[in-house]
Each structure stands twice: as C-alpha cells, then as structure tokens.
Amino acid sequence: MRERHFINLPAEPLTKNYCYSLQAAIPAQSVIGGSARSASRVQSRSEGVFRRAAFFFLWILIFVIPWENAVVIPGFGTLSRVVGIPAFGMALLAILESGTLRTLSMQHLIVLFFVAWAGLTYFWSFAPSVTVTAIFTFVQIFAMLWLIWEFAQTPRQQLLLLRAYMVGAMISSVATLENFSATTSVYSNRYTGLNFNPGDLGFIEALSIPIALYFAVRERKKILVWLDGSAIVLAFCAIVLTAARGALVACVPAALMVPFLFPKVKLGRNLAVLIFVALAGIGSWLFMPASSWSRLSTIGSEMSSGTLNERTLIWQIGWQVFGEAPFQGVGAAAYAPTVEHALGLASNSGTNESGVAIGRLVAHNTFFSVLVEEGVIGFALFFALLLTLVLSAWKLPHIDRVFWLFLLLTWAIGACDLTWETRKPTWFIFGLLIAAASTKVSSEVRHSRPQDMRADG
C-alpha cells in the first residue's frame, strides 16, 4: 500500500500569502486582507508620484535639448544639465521607492562597453584633460539613455518625448528667424540662434522634420496636425538660414519618407502635409537671403571636386594619426589636439575679439572621429550598436519602421558632416528607438501568451 505524506501549513503564512486569492470569496471578512490592499494602494500611489515626476523632468530635458545653448552657466554647463539633475534625482527616488529596476537591453550593454572603452583611452590619450571631459559627457549620456529606458516604457510616453524634441526645435527655428529679421549674423552671412553653431542648429532642425512628418501622418487632432506642419515649415526655413549644406542634404530622407507613408493615410491628410511641404519650399525661396542660397548651391561642386570646406585636409591628417594607433585610438575627444599637433598648429579653441567661439580642427565626421579617437575596438562597438538599431527598427510595424529607418538615415547623413558622437540628440534618438523596439517585443509577448496557454490546455 502506497504511503501518503501530508504537509501541515501554518495558519500565518496562509493568511499572508493567500489573502488575495480569497478576496472574491470573503471580501468583507478579512481585516488583514483589507489592510494589505489599502497599504498597497497607498504605496502604488506614492510610487506613481515619483515615476510621474521623473518622466515630467525627462520630458523637460528632451524639450530643452534643441535649444539648450540659450542658457549657459559658466563652470556648470547648458540648460539641459540644469534639468537633467532633478530628472535623475526623481528617478532614483522612484527606483528606491519601488525597489525594482528594469533589466537593461543588449544595446545598453553595448553602449556601456563603448563608454568603458572610452574611459580606458584616458591611459594613453594624447590629451588626457579633454578625454576626462569626454568621459564625463558619456556618463551623462548613458544616464539619459537609462532615464528613457526606465520611464518611457509605453508608446504614449515615447510619443510625448518625440513631441518634446519637435516643439523644442521650433523654439530654435523661431530664434533663428528672429535673428534674420534683426539682421543679426555672426557667421559670415549665416544665421543661427541661441548661441548654436549654424551647422549644429541646422542638423537639429533636420532631425525634427521626419518627426513632424511622422506626427502629421498619425495624429488625429487637426490642431496638432497644424502644429506639425508649422514645425516642418519653420525647420526648413531655419536650415536655409543657417546655410548648412550637410543639414540640407540630411533633409533628403524626410522627402523620401512621403511615398512610403502616404498610401497608408487618407487623401485629406496627404493634401494637408503636401501643402505644408510646399509652403516650406516657397517660403524659403521667396524670403531667405541670397547669401544662404549661394552657399547651399555649392553642395554639388564641393562634393565632386572641392575640399568640403577644407575637411579633406583634416581627414588626411586624421588618417595618418589613425595609422599610429589603429586599435586603441588616440583617446576620446583627442582628435582635434592630435591633428593640430600634427599640423604644427597651436590649440585653436577659445573666442575671437568679437566673443565668437573659434572651432577646433574637429573631424567633421562622427564615424571617422570615433575610429581615430577610440580605434578599431571602439568603432566596432559603435558600429555594432548602429547595426542593432537598424535591425530593431526593421521589426517594427510599417509606419513606425519607415519613420525610424529614415530618421536613422537622416542622422547618418548629417553625422557624416559633423562630430556628433557626444551630442545629446544623437543618443536621444538611439535611446528612444531602443525603448520603442522593446515595447513592441513586450506587446507581442503579451498577445502570444493567451494563445500559448490555450494550446497547452
């Protein structure tokens, strides 16, 4: 005869662990269960307050990034750093309150390895002081990536952050138009606003155009569609005023988005978007200065037979520097001092007599800058990150896939003309795509579970 074993369960664990399962049967008879539910609601509300506050400051951070140079505190930094500190503080409070931390994705680990490698380059950097500054910047950038990952987990939150960047870019556009109307030009008949370099501001605006198009296609409220259309017009006019050739070329993917998005949208919405695009072209043609168009018209000749504003010389010297340290690189952010030393030039940073910032001989190419500064190892990590981002975007639904792929293409074109591996818009785009792709995967898993359970049953 088979022997049976019985386990005696104490009463206390039964009350503690099974009170929620007994709620439906005896909801009014369990005082302990009611107290637990009450405490749980209070705890969830407090956790919600901290999480909402963290997301609010994150939204403000993304909003100020396109115009962060408007406020620069000496010895401290730009406006985005002022906002970033409370955002990170609220995030820590939310994590301490909940006691949970979202597991990082593979792409975050790649970024961590990239940041760690940039830190290691300090030990052989040609200019250790600037490498320390770059390391500090990379740490802040990773903190921003984590904030997006932890507090923008839903599609609504991710769309709100995209909207924040677009609206922030509109502020820089309006400031540039104001300077033009006041004939304020400090860059050889090139206009800009809020203390930005014209090339940087032009690229900030170029990135906002695909975002505005994306919203114009999927937005339901007409007033928001008008806001999106206005953002397109203002951004393109600002790009023309900056006379930034790289930024203008970076607008090409936004134009290529249209045939992929329009078949999925109603005719009336298509006409509205086309009207705004036409207004952007007509307005910039009629009202923008001839000096801007004169510079922009040299894009073809510079690319075919020119020096790309003397960039080719900088790249040639940079390639020679790379040959001296191909695997480990010359150190994070050390491209400029290394090339200046190779050319026998003194440090070309600071300001001129008019108070205008004088640029150093930076790489003017993000990919080449990473290759020379972090070597083959750092470049391999950066390229691996870009590859995983493309693959993540490819797995998204049609409209989202088109938007993210063309936004990445916009960034890649602009990054070929600027040194943007330490710029916040770059990592905002990367971080939000990582979050959006993860949200899609999580949604697919949730939808597949009921079917799997039915199949198992």
C-alpha positions in Angstrom: 0.0 0.0 0.0 1.4 3.4 -1.0 2.3 5.6 1.8 0.8 9.1 1.8 2.5 12.2 3.2 0.7 15.3 4.4 2.3 18.7 4.9 0.8 20.8 7.7 0.6 24.5 6.6 0.8 27.0 9.5 -2.1 29.5 9.7 0.0 32.6 9.5 1.5 32.0 6.0 -1.9 31.0 4.7 -3.4 34.4 5.8 -0.4 36.3 4.5 0.1 34.7 1.1 -3.4 33.7 0.1 -5.4 36.7 1.2 -5.7 38.0 -2.4 -6.9 34.7 -3.7 -9.6 34.6 -1.0 -10.8 38.2 -1.7 -13.5 37.2 -4.1 -15.0 34.6 -1.6 -14.8 36.7 1.6 -14.0 40.3 0.7 -15.6 41.8 3.8 -14.5 39.3 6.3 -10.7 39.6 6.0 -9.5 42.6 8.0 -5.8 41.6 7.3 -6.6 41.4 3.5 -8.3 44.8 3.5 -5.4 46.4 5.3 -2.9 44.9 2.9 -4.9 46.2 -0.1 -5.1 49.6 1.5 -1.4 49.7 2.1 -0.8 48.5 -1.5 -2.9 51.3 -3.0 -1.1 53.9 -0.9 2.3 52.5 -1.9 1.3 52.4 -5.6 0.1 56.0 -5.5 3.4 57.1 -3.9 5.4 55.2 -6.5 3.3 56.7 -9.2 4.0 60.2 -8.0 7.8 59.7 -8.1 7.6 58.0 -11.5 5.4 60.7 -13.0 7.8 63.4 -11.6 10.7 61.6 -13.1 9.0 61.4 -16.5 8.0 65.0 -16.3 11.6 66.2 -15.8 12.7 63.7 -18.5 10.2 65.4 -20.9 11.5 68.8 -19.9 15.1 67.6 -20.6 14.2 66.4 -24.1 12.3 69.6 -24.7 15.3 71.8 -23.9 17.9 69.8 -25.8 17.2 71.5 -29.1 17.7 75.0 -27.5 20.0 74.1 -24.6 22.6 76.7 -25.5 20.2 79.5 -24.8 21.3 79.3 -21.2 24.9 78.5 -20.4 26.1 78.7 -16.8 29.8 79.4 -16.6 31.6 76.5 -14.9 28.4 74.3 -14.9 27.0 73.8 -18.4 24.0 74.3 -20.5 20.3 74.4 -19.6 19.9 70.6 -20.2 22.3 69.9 -17.4 20.2 72.0 -15.0 17.1 70.0 -15.9 18.9 66.6 -16.0 19.9 66.7 -12.3 16.4 66.8 -10.9 15.3 64.3 -13.5 18.0 61.8 -12.3 17.2 62.6 -8.7 13.5 61.9 -9.1 14.4 58.7 -11.0 16.5 57.5 -8.1 13.6 58.2 -5.6 11.2 56.2 -7.8 13.6 53.3 -8.0 14.3 53.3 -4.2 10.6 53.5 -3.5 9.6 50.6 -5.8 12.6 48.5 -5.2 12.7 47.4 -8.8 15.0 48.2 -11.7 14.3 47.4 -15.3 16.8 45.0 -16.8 19.0 46.7 -19.5 18.8 45.5 -23.1 21.7 44.1 -25.1 22.1 47.5 -26.8 22.5 49.2 -23.5 25.3 46.8 -22.7 27.0 47.7 -26.0 26.8 51.4 -25.0 28.2 50.5 -21.6 31.2 48.7 -23.2 31.7 51.7 -25.5 31.7 54.1 -22.6 34.0 51.9 -20.6 36.4 51.7 -23.6 36.3 55.5 -24.0 37.3 55.7 -20.3 40.2 53.3 -20.8 41.6 55.5 -23.6 42.5 58.1 -20.9 45.6 56.0 -20.0 47.1 56.5 -23.5 45.2 59.6 -24.6 47.2 62.3 -26.4 45.2 64.9 -24.5 44.1 63.4 -21.1 42.3 66.6 -19.9 39.9 66.6 -22.9 39.4 62.9 -22.6 38.3 63.3 -19.0 35.7 65.8 -20.1 34.5 63.4 -22.8 34.2 60.5 -20.3 32.1 62.7 -18.1 29.9 63.5 -21.1 29.5 59.9 -22.0 28.4 59.0 -18.4 25.7 61.7 -18.6 24.6 60.4 -22.0 24.2 56.9 -20.6 22.2 58.3 -17.7 19.8 59.9 -20.2 19.6 56.5 -22.1 18.7 54.9 -18.8 16.0 57.5 -18.0 14.4 56.9 -21.3 14.5 53.1 -20.9 13.1 53.2 -17.3 10.5 55.9 -17.6 9.3 55.8 -21.2 8.1 52.2 -21.4 4.8 52.9 -23.2 4.1 54.1 -26.7 2.3 57.2 -25.3 5.3 58.2 -23.3 7.6 57.7 -26.2 5.5 59.8 -28.5 5.4 62.5 -25.8 9.2 62.6 -25.8 9.3 62.8 -29.6 6.8 65.7 -29.4 9.0 67.4 -26.8 12.0 67.4 -29.2 9.9 68.7 -32.1 8.5 71.6 -30.1 11.9 72.4 -28.7 13.3 72.5 -32.2 10.6 75.0 -33.1 12.0 77.4 -30.4 15.4 77.3 -32.1 13.7 77.9 -35.5 11.9 80.9 -34.3 15.1 82.3 -32.7 16.9 81.9 -36.0 14.1 83.7 -37.9 14.2 86.5 -35.3 18.0 87.0 -35.8 17.4 87.1 -39.5 14.7 89.7 -39.2 17.0 91.7 -37.0 19.9 91.2 -39.5 21.9 89.6 -36.7 24.6 87.5 -38.4 27.9 86.5 -36.8 28.9 83.7 -39.1 29.7 85.3 -42.5 26.1 86.0 -43.6 24.9 82.7 -42.0 22.2 83.0 -39.4 21.7 81.0 -36.3 20.1 81.3 -32.9 20.5 80.7 -29.2 24.4 80.5 -29.4 24.4 77.5 -31.6 26.9 76.8 -34.4 25.0 77.1 -37.7 25.9 73.5 -38.7 24.7 72.1 -35.4 21.5 74.1 -35.4 20.8 73.1 -39.0 21.2 69.4 -38.1 19.0 69.8 -35.0 16.2 71.1 -37.3 16.8 68.5 -39.9 16.2 65.7 -37.3 12.9 67.4 -36.3 11.4 67.2 -39.9 11.0 63.4 -40.0 9.5 63.6 -36.5 7.0 66.2 -37.6 6.1 64.3 -40.7 5.5 61.2 -38.6 3.2 63.0 -36.3 1.4 64.7 -39.2 0.6 61.3 -40.6 -0.6 59.6 -37.4 -2.1 62.5 -35.5 -5.9 62.6 -35.2 -6.5 66.1 -33.9 -6.4 68.8 -36.6 -4.8 71.4 -34.3 -1.8 69.1 -33.7 -1.6 68.4 -37.5 -1.3 72.2 -38.0 1.4 72.3 -35.3 3.3 69.5 -37.1 3.1 71.3 -40.4 4.3 74.6 -38.8 7.2 72.7 -37.4 8.2 71.5 -40.9 8.0 75.0 -42.4 9.9 76.6 -39.6 12.6 73.9 -39.5 13.3 74.1 -43.3 13.4 77.9 -43.3 15.9 77.8 -40.3 18.1 75.3 -42.2 18.2 77.6 -45.2 19.1 80.5 -43.0 22.0 78.5 -41.4 23.2 77.7 -44.9 24.3 74.4 -43.5 24.9 72.2 -46.6 25.1 68.9 -44.6 21.8 69.7 -42.9 20.1 70.4 -46.2 21.4 67.1 -47.6 20.1 65.4 -44.4 16.6 66.6 -45.3 16.5 64.2 -48.3 15.4 61.1 -46.3 12.4 63.2 -45.0 11.3 63.8 -48.6 11.8 60.1 -49.3 9.5 59.2 -46.4 6.5 60.7 -48.1 5.8 57.9 -50.8 6.1 55.3 -48.1 3.7 57.0 -45.6 1.1 58.5 -47.9 -0.5 55.2 -49.1 -1.4 54.5 -45.5 -3.1 57.9 -44.9 -6.4 59.4 -46.1 -6.4 61.8 -49.0 -7.2 64.9 -47.0 -4.3 64.3 -44.7 -2.0 63.8 -47.6 -3.1 67.1 -49.1 -2.5 68.9 -45.8 1.0 67.6 -45.5 1.8 68.4 -49.1 0.6 72.0 -48.6 2.9 72.4 -45.6 5.9 71.0 -47.5 5.1 73.3 -50.4 4.9 76.3 -48.0 8.3 75.4 -46.6 9.8 75.4 -50.1 8.1 78.5 -51.3 8.7 80.5 -48.1 12.4 79.7 -48.1 12.8 80.5 -51.7 11.0 83.9 -51.6 12.1 85.3 -48.2 15.5 83.7 -47.5 18.7 85.7 -48.3 20.6 85.2 -51.5 23.8 84.6 -49.5 22.3 81.4 -48.0 21.2 80.1 -51.4 24.6 81.0 -52.8 26.4 78.8 -50.3 23.9 76.0 -50.5 24.2 75.9 -54.3 27.8 74.8 -53.9 26.9 71.4 -52.5 27.4 69.6 -55.8 30.7 71.2 -56.7 32.1 70.7 -53.2 31.2 67.0 -53.2 32.5 66.3 -56.6 35.7 68.4 -56.8 36.0 70.6 -53.7 37.6 70.2 -50.3 34.3 70.2 -48.4 35.3 73.4 -46.7 38.8 72.1 -46.1 37.5 68.9 -44.4 39.5 66.7 -46.8 42.8 68.0 -45.4 41.6 67.4 -41.8 40.7 63.8 -42.8 44.0 63.2 -44.4 45.9 64.2 -41.3 43.5 62.2 -39.2 44.1 59.1 -41.3 47.8 59.4 -40.7 47.2 59.8 -36.9 44.9 56.7 -37.0 47.8 54.7 -38.6 49.9 55.4 -35.5 47.3 53.9 -33.1 44.9 51.9 -35.1 43.5 49.6 -32.4 43.4 51.7 -29.2 43.0 55.2 -30.8 44.4 58.5 -29.7 41.9 59.0 -26.8 38.3 60.1 -26.5 37.9 63.7 -27.8 41.6 63.9 -28.6 41.1 64.2 -32.4 41.5 67.9 -32.5 44.6 68.4 -30.4 46.3 65.4 -32.1 45.6 66.8 -35.6 46.6 70.3 -34.6 49.9 69.0 -33.2 50.5 67.0 -36.4 50.0 70.2 -38.4 52.2 72.2 -36.1 49.4 74.4 -35.0 48.6 75.8 -31.6 45.4 75.0 -29.9 42.7 76.7 -31.9 40.0 76.9 -29.2 38.5 79.8 -27.4 36.9 83.0 -28.7 37.9 85.8 -31.0 37.9 89.6 -30.4 34.1 89.7 -31.0 33.4 87.0 -28.5 32.5 84.4 -31.1 33.7 80.8 -30.4 36.5 79.6 -32.6 36.2 76.0 -33.6 39.0 73.4 -33.3 40.0 71.1 -36.2 37.4 68.5 -35.3 36.8 65.6 -37.5 33.6 66.9 -39.1 32.6 63.2 -39.4 31.2 61.2 -36.5 32.3 57.8 -37.8 35.8 58.9 -38.6 36.1 60.7 -35.2 35.1 57.5 -33.4 37.5 55.5 -35.5 40.5 57.8 -34.8 39.7 58.5 -31.1 38.6 55.1 -29.9 40.4 53.0 -32.5 39.1 49.8 -34.2 37.8 48.4 -30.9 35.7 51.5 -30.1 34.5 51.8 -33.7 33.4 48.1 -33.8 31.3 48.7 -30.7 29.7 51.8 -32.2 29.0 50.1 -35.5 27.5 47.1 -33.7 25.2 49.5 -31.9 24.1 51.1 -35.1 23.5 47.7 -36.7 21.3 46.5 -33.9 19.3 49.8 -34.1 18.6 49.2 -37.8 17.5 45.6 -37.1 15.3 46.8 -34.2 13.7 49.4 -36.5 13.1 46.8 -39.2 11.0 44.7 -36.9 8.5 47.5 -36.1 5.1 47.9 -37.8 5.1 49.6 -41.2 4.6 53.3 -40.3 7.0 53.0 -37.3 9.5 51.1 -39.4 9.5 53.7 -42.1 9.8 56.6 -39.6 12.7 55.1 -37.6 14.7 53.8 -40.6 14.5 57.2 -42.3 15.2 59.1 -39.1 18.4 56.9 -38.6 19.3 57.7 -42.3 18.8 61.4 -41.6 21.1 61.1 -38.6 23.7 59.1 -40.6 23.9 61.7 -43.4 24.2 64.6 -41.0 26.8 62.7 -38.9 29.0 62.4 -42.0 29.4 66.2 -41.8 29.5 66.8 -38.1 31.2 65.4 -35.0 28.1 64.3 -33.0 29.1 61.2 -31.0 28.8 63.2 -27.8 25.8 65.2 -28.7 22.5 64.6 -26.9 20.2 64.5 -29.9 22.2 61.5 -31.2 21.7 59.5 -28.1 18.1 60.6 -27.6 17.3 59.1 -31.0 19.2 55.9 -30.2 17.7 55.6 -26.7 14.1 56.2 -27.8 14.4 53.6 -30.6 15.7 51.0 -28.1 12.7 51.7 -25.9 10.2 51.7 -28.8 11.6 48.3 -30.1 11.4 46.8 -26.6 7.8 48.0 -26.2 6.9 46.3 -29.5 8.5 43.0 -28.4 6.8 43.1 -25.0 3.4 43.7 -26.6 3.9 40.7 -28.9 4.8 38.5 -26.0 1.7 39.6 -24.1 -0.5 38.9 -27.1 1.0 35.5 -27.7 0.6 34.2 -24.1 -3.2 33.6 -24.1 -2.8 31.6 -27.4 0.1 29.6 -25.9 -2.0 28.8 -22.8 -4.9 27.7 -24.9 -2.6 25.5 -26.9 -1.1 24.0 -23.7 -4.6 23.4 -22.3 
